[in-house]
Amino acid sequence: MARVLLLTNTLGASAEVLPSLALLQHQVKIVPAEASVLIDVPETDILLLDARRDIPAAKNLAKLLHTTGSGAPVVVITTEGGLSALSAEWGIDDVILDTAGPAEVDARIRIAIGEFAARLADNDTTTGEIRTGEVLIDEGSYTARIKGRALDLTFKEFELLKFLAQHPGRVFTRAQLLQEIWGYDYFGGTRTVDVHIRRLRSKLGPEHEAIIGTVRNVGYRFTVTSAMKDAQISERI
């Protein structure tokens, strides 16, 4: 049974958006299909985005979810006619027709969740190592390397890089990072996060500083660049 987050501006139950979903045993939570959901995404296994009516707005939100990272696969719900508007530009994981039967909906949910988990499998914490693209973090020795070059990081810089790399693409507010890295007992302001991000970027160097991305008016995220994705594919080959 999956935790499903349904993003829709339709007033009513999920049965109105995707009738078959109501026949399954998944836990469904409905939230507005708005960018504000990115600030604090509820714990979920999969996001279903309603694109049956306002396709331009749904596309913008899908692209934003892809760019900032949602921490879960994104599957669009659309009509037969809406299929022609979909493209790779949306950055989604899959699409479901609103007329799909229960078996198909259930299968697509399971596959999307499984494939998303497989993509995160590169972060194998059982070995004490986290590898994301060209970044290799060794928790045991508190060392980090990028393209084989050792980074001279302070403890907090290391923890900040490690935490962001463990959640590639997901956006964290300054307050969330302050809580995760410095803890509840820290009395400093969120500017502390900005200072450490600036120092971390400086040590990554001009070529790699962009992997710590800024999402305006929200916070920071770890960005897997095209070059890093190519490196991951080459390693698998």
C-alpha positions in Angstrom: 0.0 0.0 0.0 1.5 3.3 -1.1 1.2 6.8 0.3 -0.2 8.8 -2.6 -0.2 12.6 -2.8 -2.8 13.8 -5.3 -2.2 17.4 -6.5 -5.5 18.8 -7.9 -7.6 21.9 -7.7 -10.8 19.9 -8.2 -13.0 20.1 -5.2 -14.1 16.6 -4.2 -12.8 13.1 -3.6 -10.0 11.4 -5.6 -12.7 9.4 -7.3 -13.6 12.5 -9.3 -10.0 12.8 -10.7 -9.1 9.2 -11.1 -12.1 6.9 -10.3 -10.0 3.7 -10.2 -7.8 5.1 -7.4 -10.7 5.0 -5.0 -11.0 1.2 -5.6 -7.5 0.6 -4.4 -6.1 0.4 -0.9 -3.5 3.2 -1.2 -3.4 6.0 1.3 -4.4 9.1 -0.6 -3.9 12.7 0.5 -5.2 15.5 -1.6 -3.4 18.9 -1.8 -3.8 21.9 -4.1 -1.9 21.8 -7.3 0.2 24.8 -6.4 3.9 25.7 -6.2 3.5 26.2 -2.4 3.4 22.4 -1.9 7.2 22.4 -2.6 7.9 24.3 0.6 6.9 21.3 2.7 6.1 18.2 0.7 4.3 15.7 3.0 6.0 12.3 3.4 4.8 10.4 0.4 5.7 7.5 -2.0 4.3 9.0 -5.2 2.8 12.3 -6.5 -0.1 12.2 -8.9 -0.6 15.5 -10.7 -4.1 16.3 -12.2 -3.6 17.6 -15.7 -7.1 16.9 -17.1 -8.2 20.5 -17.5 -5.6 23.3 -17.0 -2.8 21.8 -19.0 -0.5 24.9 -19.0 -0.6 25.2 -15.2 0.0 21.4 -14.8 2.9 21.6 -17.1 4.5 24.5 -15.2 4.0 22.7 -11.9 5.4 19.4 -13.3 8.5 21.2 -14.6 8.9 22.9 -11.2 8.7 19.6 -9.4 11.3 18.1 -11.7 13.6 21.1 -11.4 13.4 21.4 -7.6 13.0 17.8 -6.8 10.0 16.3 -5.0 11.6 13.3 -3.3 9.1 11.0 -5.1 8.1 10.0 -8.6 5.6 12.3 -10.4 2.9 10.8 -12.5 0.5 12.9 -14.5 -3.3 12.1 -14.8 -4.7 13.3 -18.1 -7.5 12.7 -20.6 -7.1 11.0 -24.0 -7.1 14.4 -25.7 -4.5 15.7 -23.2 -1.9 13.1 -24.3 -0.9 15.2 -27.3 0.3 18.0 -25.0 2.7 15.8 -23.0 6.5 15.7 -23.8 9.8 15.0 -22.2 9.9 18.7 -21.3 7.4 18.0 -18.5 10.0 15.9 -16.6 7.5 13.4 -15.3 8.0 9.7 -14.6 4.8 8.4 -16.2 1.3 9.2 -17.3 -2.1 7.7 -16.5 -5.4 8.2 -18.3 -8.2 9.2 -16.0 -10.2 6.3 -17.5 -7.6 3.7 -16.6 -8.8 0.6 -14.7 -7.7 -0.3 -11.1 -5.2 -3.0 -12.2 -3.4 -0.5 -14.6 -3.4 2.3 -12.0 -2.0 0.0 -9.4 0.7 -1.4 -11.7 1.8 2.1 -12.8 2.1 3.3 -9.2 4.2 0.2 -8.3 6.5 0.6 -11.3 7.0 4.3 -10.9 7.9 3.9 -7.2 10.2 1.0 -8.0 12.1 2.8 -10.8 12.5 5.9 -8.6 13.9 3.8 -5.8 16.3 2.2 -8.3 17.6 5.6 -9.3 18.4 6.4 -5.7 20.2 3.1 -5.2 23.5 4.8 -6.1 23.5 6.3 -2.7 24.5 3.1 -0.9 24.8 4.0 2.7 25.4 0.4 3.8 29.0 0.8 2.6 29.4 4.2 4.3 29.8 5.8 0.9 27.4 8.1 -0.9 28.0 8.6 -4.6 26.0 11.1 -6.5 27.3 11.8 -10.0 31.0 12.8 -9.6 30.7 13.4 -5.9 31.9 10.7 -3.5 31.3 11.0 0.2 32.9 8.6 2.7 31.0 8.9 6.0 33.5 6.7 7.8 36.5 8.9 7.2 34.5 12.2 6.9 36.0 12.9 3.5 34.5 14.1 0.3 35.8 14.0 -3.3 34.7 15.4 -6.6 36.1 13.9 -9.7 38.8 12.3 -7.5 39.8 15.7 -6.0 39.7 15.8 -2.2 37.6 18.6 -0.7 39.0 20.4 2.4 35.7 20.7 4.3 34.9 21.6 7.9 32.7 19.3 9.9 29.5 21.4 9.2 30.4 21.8 5.5 30.8 18.1 5.2 27.5 17.4 7.0 25.7 19.9 4.8 27.1 18.4 1.6 26.3 14.9 2.8 22.8 15.7 3.7 22.0 17.5 0.4 23.7 14.7 -1.6 21.6 12.1 0.2 18.5 13.8 -1.2 19.4 14.9 -4.8 17.0 17.3 -6.3 14.9 17.8 -3.2 14.6 21.4 -2.0 15.2 22.2 1.7 14.5 25.6 3.3 17.2 27.3 5.4 15.2 26.5 8.5 15.1 22.8 7.6 18.8 22.7 7.0 19.5 24.6 10.2 17.4 22.0 12.1 19.0 19.0 10.3 22.7 20.1 10.5 22.9 22.3 13.5 20.0 20.8 15.6 17.2 22.1 17.7 19.5 23.6 20.3 21.3 26.0 17.9 20.3 29.6 18.5 21.9 31.1 15.4 19.9 32.5 12.5 19.3 31.0 9.1 22.1 33.3 7.7 24.5 30.6 9.1 23.2 28.3 6.3 23.9 30.9 3.6 27.5 31.4 4.9 28.2 27.7 4.9 26.7 27.2 1.4 28.9 30.1 0.1 32.0 28.5 1.6 31.0 25.0 0.3 30.5 26.4 -3.2 33.9 28.1 -3.0 35.6 24.8 -2.1 33.8 22.9 -4.9 35.2 25.4 -7.3 33.8 27.3 -10.3 33.3 24.1 -12.3 31.2 22.4 -9.7 29.7 25.1 -7.5 26.4 24.8 -9.4 25.7 21.4 -7.9 24.5 23.3 -4.8 21.5 25.0 -6.4 19.5 27.9 -5.1 15.7 27.9 -5.4 14.7 31.5 -5.0 12.5 32.3 -2.0 12.6 28.6 -1.0 16.1 27.3 -0.2 18.8 25.0 -1.5 19.1 21.6 -3.3 21.7 19.3 -4.6 21.6 19.4 -8.4 22.7 16.5 -10.6 24.1 18.1 -13.7 24.0 16.6 -17.2 27.7 15.8 -17.0 27.2 14.0 -13.7 24.3 12.0 -15.1 26.5 11.0 -18.1 29.2 9.9 -15.6 26.7 7.7 -13.8 25.5 6.1 -17.0 29.1 5.4 -18.0 29.8 3.7 -14.7 26.8 1.4 -15.1 27.9 0.5 -18.6 
